[in-house]
Amino acid sequence: QVQLVESGGGLVQFGGSLRLSCVASGFTFSSYVMNWYRQAPGKERELVASAGVWINYADSVKGRFTISRDNAKNTLYLQMNSLKPEDTAVYYCNAKGPLGGRYEYNYWGQGTQVTVSS
């Protein structure tokens, strides 16, 4: 079965750092675009960063967050530095693909809570 399992969330102070991880299984990880989304209470889910052929970031996190992936370990990462209270949200791992496949699939993890205090 397909699984995306996030970890690394928690409570941090303003300006602190966290590294989120997403371990994937049940599909060909290297053939999928991997994404981090987040959703704050009362807000729409937003794309934070994307890692496929190209790396992309939301303007709100550019220069502070780094997305990376280790295809040999089927793992996606999000290094978050200089955290702000507005980064507080549930962060979700997402997989979309595969490239060149007959059908498009869209998989989601359960999410991990990130809370940034002052």
Secondary structure, 3 states (H helix, E strand, C coil): CCEEEEECCEEEECCCCEEEEEEEECCCHHHCEEEEEEECCCCCCEEEEEECCCEEECCCCCCCEEEEEECCCCEEEEEECCCCHHHCEEEEEEEEECCCCCCCEEEECCCEEEEEEC
